[in-house]
Amino acid sequence: MEDWPKLLQFAHELSTTLATQGKKLRLVMEPKQKYLQGDLPVGPQYVVMAYNLHGSHNGPGAKADDVFCGNWPNGARTGR
C-alpha cells in the first residue's frame, strides 16, 4: 500500500502523456476499499472488478456485494 501514491502519480503522468497522443489509459483494480478511500487522479479510466470469487478452497460468495458497491464513490459508480 505504501507504493499506492506513487502508482497514482505515475498513472496521472502516463495518462497525460498518452492524451497528447490521442490515447487513453485504463486501470483495472481489485475490489478493495483501500483503493477507493482517497481521490483518484483525473485522466485514467478506472475499472473495478466486481465478481463472485470462489473455488475449491471455499464456497460461492460475493467479493464485491451490494454493500461494498454502495460504498464506492459516486464517480466510480458512474464512470466519471
N, C-alpha and C positions, 0 to 999 in steps of 0.2 A: 504494500500500500504506500510505502514511502516514495516509490517512483511514480505514483499516480499524477502528482502535479507536473512532473517532467514530461510524462506522456501527453497530458493535456496541452502543454505548451508546444510540444512537437507537433501534435495534431493541428493546432491552430496555425503554426508556421507552415506546415505542409499544405494545409487546406488553402491558405492564402497564396502560396506559390502555384499550386495547381489551378486555382481560379484564374490566374493570369494566362494560363494555357487553355482555358475553356474546359477544364476537367474538374471533377468533384471527388471528395474523399468521403468514404463511408466507414464508420467504425462499428463493429459488431461486438456487443458486450454481453456478458453473463448477467442474469437477473439477480444482482446483489445490491442491497440497499446502499452499501458503502460507495458504489459507483454513482449513485444518483443523489447523494446528500448535498453536494455543492453545485455551483453553476458549471455548466459545460460551455466551452468556447463556441461562439457563433461561427458557422462556416461548415464544419463537417456534418454529415447526416449520421444520426445515431440510430442503431438498430439494437433493441434489447430482445434477446431470445426469451420467448415465453412458451414454455413447453412442459410436459409432464416427464419427469425424469424417473425412470425405474429400470430395473434389470434383474438379473438372477440374485443379486445381493439384497433386494428389498421388494416390496410390493408397489403397485402403482401409487403415485402421489404427486400432487402438483408442486412444482418448484416455484412457479410464478402463478399463484392463485389469484382470485378476485381481490382479496385483501391486499396482497402485495402490489398488484397493478393499480389499485385505488390509491396507493401512497406515492405513485410516480408523480413527478412534477407535471403540470399541465402541458408544457412544451413537449415532454417525452411522449405523452399520450396522443397528442395531436400532430406530432411530426414537425414541430417548429423548432 
